């Protein structure tokens, strides 16, 4: 770095250099301004857009590195690879009917083996949550290779040979009837973290959340469809969207859909608006968010749920959902409760 004094005239000229650099129109000037630009740019080594502080540039570079890492898919060992293929002479004609396009049909099929199983304690009872992936979710970089076992592979090999999606749904229905409500002590613990949430979230600790099996990588992007308490199907970010969902084979079984941020993407009008009742405000949604992606809103909701369950329910009862469904707007709910309680106290 040059020892040149930063005078008003130099600063004014430097600002012009920064503006040109911002729009990638500045070339090296060969004088002190190059040193200033390099200092302000932090880790930058090329003539690209700059931040005005070194710290901001470092944070931006770190985020870019994370994004590049998350986009890099690892290649699974051959024993963990799942190959599903169909042959057709004219794919354009074959794909004209979504019901006959077995590739599209297959991607929506649920796997009958849970990819995530956890238990939690509530009101002196132990509850179990099982999350089942779609086939499309298995083709993402959000899963661990150990999940694709011989059992998972064989279920889709049978489907591919027979072109019979009904058999897959039948197997899935049988599985959720057996595993959906009771804890299975024979789950494999590979990939599980028994203390998930306990170090960072007091609410998760008090609910006794215990992860039995987890083959989902941290911070996935997903949508999750709720079938009934303790039974959920996880898919890719846009898999359960409003346009495709009515044609989904499980449409009548899906009660609501949320994403990893807590936004409610789909909800049936008759669903309950209770923290203890199955619906978009159900506490299990935020247990899953805490385990899968450590969302701050999930941590806050769980802590409030443990200490102020009645206040949360009171907030829901008076909430018009104009700012959205679900506890993604939990601050507005709590503010409404606080304001109403304050007004009641003042009136008394």
N, C-alpha and C positions, 0 to 999 in steps of 0.2 A: 504494500500500500504506500502510495506517495505521501510525503510529509507536507504537501502543499496545503496552505491555509484555505479553508472554505469561506471565501468572501461572498458578499451579496451578489456580485457580478458572476462569480463562479457558480453559485447556487442557481441563479436564474438560467444560466447556460445549461447547467446540469439537468434542470427540469425539462428543457427542450429535448435533451438527449434521452431522458426517461420516457417522454411521450413517444418519440420515434421508436425506442426500443419496445415499448408496449405494443405497438402495431407492427413489430418485426420489420421495420424499415431503416433501422440504424446499422451502419457498418462500423467497424473499429476505427476510432479517430486517431489512435496513436499518441494520445496525450493523457493528462491526468483524469479526464472524464472516463476513460476505460477502467481506471482503477476504482473510481467511485461506483461505476455501474457493477463491476465485479463484486465489490464489497456488499452492495445492496442486494445482489442476487443470491447470496448464500452459496448453495451447492451448484448453482447453474454454471454450465460450461459452454453453452451455445447461445446463439442470438435468438432466444425465444422470449416469450412474455415473462416479465419479472414481477415479483412482489416487492413491496416497499420496505420490508424488513427482512433480515436474515431468518428470523424465527418463522415467519409466515412461509417463506420459501422452503425451509426445511420440513415444515408440516405438510406442505403440498407435495413435496417429493416423497415423503414417507407414505402418504395416502396413495400416491401413484404406484409405489412399490407394492402396497397391500393389494391394490386392484389387480396388478399384474399377477401376483401370487395366486389370488382367488380365481383368476381366469385360466390358470394352468391346470389342466386335468391330468392326474396321474394315470398311468396304464396299469390296470389290474393284472395280477397273475392269471394265467390261462384258466386255472381251476376256479377263479372267481369271476370269470367273464360270462355274461349272459347274452347269447346270440339268438335273436328272433328275426326271421326273415320270411318273406312271401314272394312268390314269383308271379309275374303277369306279363303278357305280351304288349299290352297297351295301358300304361299306368294312368294316363289322362282319363281314358274312358272308365278304367277301374275305380278311379277316385271320385267320379261324378256323384256317386251315392255314398254318403258317409257310413251308412249302415253296412254296406258291402265292402268297404275299404278296411280290410283286416289290420292294416298297419295302424290306422287311426283308432280303431276299436281296441287294439291291444294296448296302446299307450294309456288308455283310461282304465284298464283292468287293475283292480286292487290285488295286492299280494296277501295271501292268507297268513303269512308269518309276520308278527309285529317287528317293526324296526326300532321301536322305542317302547319300553315298558317301565312304568314307575308306580310307586305307591305313596299315598299320603294319608295322614290321620286328620279326621274332622269329627267333632262331636263324639269322641270316644269310639269311633269306628275307623277301620282301615279301608281305604278305597283304592282301586286299581285303575290306571289309565293305560290303554294299549293304542298305539298309533301304527297304522298299516300304510305302506307306501303304494303309490300307483307305479305301474311299469315305467312311465315316463320319468318319474322321480329317480328311478334306478339308473337312468342314463344321464344323470347330472353329476357334478363334482361335489355334491353335498353328502355323499354316503361313504361309509367305510367298506372296503372290499370284503371283510369277513362276513358281511350280511348275506352276500350271494352264495349261499350254501348249495349243496346238492339238492336239497328239498325245494328250494326256490327255483332252481334251474329245471328240475323235472316237471314242476307244475306248468311251466310255460312251454316246455317241450311237448307235453300232452295236448295243450291248447293248439299249438302250431300244427300238429299232425291232424287234429280233428277239425280245426277251424270252428271250434265250438266255445264261444265266450260264456255261454250259460253254465258250462261245467266249472269255469273259474269262479263265477259268482256264487254258485252252489257251495263250492269249497270254502269261499270266504264267509258266506253266511253261517256255515257250520262252525267255522273257527271263532267268529265273534259271539256265537251263542255259547261256546264253551269257555273262551278266555276273556270275554268282554267285561265280566263282573267279578271274577275271582282271581286271586293271585296265584300264579303258577310258579311253584318253587323250583322248577326244572329249567328255567330260562338260563341261557348262557350269559355269563357276566362279561364277556369280551366287549370292550369299548365302553363299559359303564363306569361312571364316576359316582360312588356311593354318597359323596358329600356335595353333590351338585347344588349350588345355591347357598349352602350353609355358611360359606365364608363371607359372602357379600350381602346376603339378604336375611334379615332377622325374621321376616315373615315366613320365608321358606323353611327356616330352621324350626320355627314353632309349629308349622304344619307337618313336620316330620317327613319331608319329601325325600324319598329314597329311590334312586335310579337303579333298576334291576338290569335292564339291557338298553344300550343306546348305540346304534350304529349310524347316527346322523352326525355329520361334522358340525363344528360350532358355527353359529351365525349363518344359517342357510337362508336363502330367499325361497319362500313357499307360500302356498295357500293351503289351508287345512279345513276339511269338511267334517262337520260334527254329525254323527249318526245317532248316537244316544250317549248318556253319561258314561264315560270311560272308554268310548269307542270312537276313533277319529281316523280319517284317511288323509294323508299328506301328499300333496302334489306340487308341481312346479308353480312358479309365481303367478302365471296367468292361466293355469289349467282349469280351475273352477270359475271361469268368468261368466258374466251374466248372459252372454250370447250363446255359449256352448252348453251351459248347465242344463237348460230345458231338454236337450237331446241326450244328456248323459244317462246311461243305463241305471244309475243309482239316484236319479233326480228325486224320486218320491221318498227315498230313505234319508236324503241329506236335509237336515233341518236348518243349518246356517253355515256360512263360510267366512273365515277371517284370514288375514295375512299375518306375516311375521311382525308387523308394526302394531297390530291390534285393531286395524280397521275392519269393519264388518262389510264384507263384499256382497253377501246375500243373507236374507233372513226371512223366514216365513212369518206372516202377520200374526199367527196365533202363538208364537213363541213367548215364553214367560220373560218378564223383565225383573228377574230376581237374582241376587248374588248366590243364593243356594239352589236356584232352580235352573234347569237346563235351558240355556238360551245365550244370547250374545254377551250377557253380563255375568255368566256363570264363572265361578272361581277357577274351574279347571282350565279355562282358556288362558288364564294368566299364570297358572302353574306351568303349562306347556311353554308359554312365551319365556318364562324365567329359565326353564331347563334348556330350551333350544337356542335362545338368542340373547339371554340376559338383558332384556329390554328394561329401561328405567321405569316405564309406566307399569310394567308387571311387578317390579319390586315394590313400588309405592302402593299399588292396589293390594298386594298381599299383606303388607304391613298394616294398612288401614283396615283390611278385612279382619285381621286378628284382634285389633284394638277397638275399632269403631264400626262393626258390622251393621249395627242398626242405623248409624249415620249414613253409611253408604247406601243402604236400602232406601232410606228416606230421601236421599238425593236422587236416586233413580225414579222414585215415585213422582217427584216433582219436575223431572227433566223432560223437556219437550223434544229432544233429539234433533234440534235445528242445527246443532254443530256436529252432528254425526252420531252414529250408534256405537255402543260399547264404551269401555272405560278409557278409550283414547282421549276422551274429554273429561277425565276424572277430576281435574282441577276445577272445572266449571261446576261440576256437581258439588264438590266440597265447598266452593265459594258460596253457592246457593244455600247450602245447609247452614253455613256460618252466618250468612246475612239474615236468614230467617230466624235462627236461634237468637241472634243479637237483637233483632227487632222485637221478638217475643219478650226477651228479658227487659228491654227498654220500656215496653208497654206495661209490664208488670210493675 
